[in-house]
Amino acid sequence: MATTTVRLDPDEEHTLDELAEIHGGRSNALRAGLRLLAAETQRHVALADLLADWEHEAGPVDDDAVATMTDRFEL
């Protein structure tokens, strides 16, 4: 297993300590954060692919339609 050094400011270190209590240690908290970030990235890629397919089939996405959906789904 690899070891990585992370430099944290005092606020980030405090946050990590709080999360460590919940997740069973600093390493576990960082792993959980990494998994969440990876999942969010995958969702963004999937959304970009969806929009590309949509534009290919229906033409460019209208900015007003995007704004309406953003408001409707509180994005």
KELO-25625 format. One line per 3 residues: number of its first residue (from 1); their letters; for each residue x, y, z of C-alpha. Coordinates in Angstrom, 1 decimal, m for minus. Layout:
residues N
NUM	a	X Y Z  ...
end
This chain:
residues 75
1	mat	0.0 0.0 0.0  1.3 3.5 m0.9  1.9 6.3 1.5
4	ttv	1.2 9.9 0.5  2.1 13.1 2.3  m0.6 15.7 2.4
7	rld	0.0 19.3 3.6  m3.1 20.7 5.4  m3.8 24.1 6.8
10	pde	m5.1 24.3 10.4  m8.7 24.4 9.3  m8.3 21.4 7.0
13	eht	m6.5 19.5 9.8  m9.3 20.3 12.2  m11.9 19.1 9.7
16	lde	m9.9 15.9 9.1  m9.7 15.2 12.8  m13.5 15.6 13.1
19	lae	m14.0 13.2 10.1  m11.5 10.8 11.5  m13.7 10.3 14.6
22	ihg	m16.6 9.4 12.4  m14.7 7.2 9.9  m12.4 5.4 12.2
25	grs	m9.2 7.3 11.6  m7.5 9.8 9.4  m6.6 7.4 6.7
28	nal	m10.2 6.0 6.5  m11.6 9.6 6.3  m9.2 10.4 3.5
31	rag	m10.1 7.2 1.6  m13.8 8.0 2.0  m13.2 11.5 0.7
34	lrl	m11.2 10.1 m2.3  m14.1 7.7 m3.1  m16.6 10.5 m3.0
37	laa	m14.5 12.7 m5.2  m14.0 9.9 m7.7  m17.8 9.2 m7.8
40	etq	m18.5 12.9 m8.3  m16.0 13.0 m11.2  m17.7 9.9 m12.8
43	rhv	m21.1 11.7 m12.5  m19.6 14.7 m14.2  m18.2 12.6 m17.0
46	ala	m21.5 10.8 m17.4  m23.4 14.1 m17.6  m21.0 15.5 m20.2
49	dll	m21.5 12.3 m22.3  m25.3 12.7 m21.9  m25.2 16.3 m23.0
52	adw	m22.9 15.4 m26.0  m25.4 12.7 m27.1  m28.3 15.0 m26.6
55	ehe	m26.6 17.7 m28.7  m25.8 15.2 m31.4  m29.4 14.0 m31.6
58	agp	m31.4 17.2 m30.9  m28.9 20.0 m31.7  m27.2 22.4 m29.3
61	vdd	m28.5 22.6 m25.8  m30.3 25.9 m25.3  m28.9 28.1 m22.5
64	dav	m32.4 29.0 m21.3  m33.3 25.3 m21.1  m30.2 24.7 m19.0
67	atm	m31.1 27.6 m16.7  m34.7 26.3 m16.3  m33.5 22.8 m15.5
70	tdr	m30.9 24.2 m13.1  m33.6 26.1 m11.2  m36.1 23.2 m11.4
73	fel	m33.6 20.6 m9.9  m31.8 23.1 m7.6  m28.4 22.4 m9.2
end
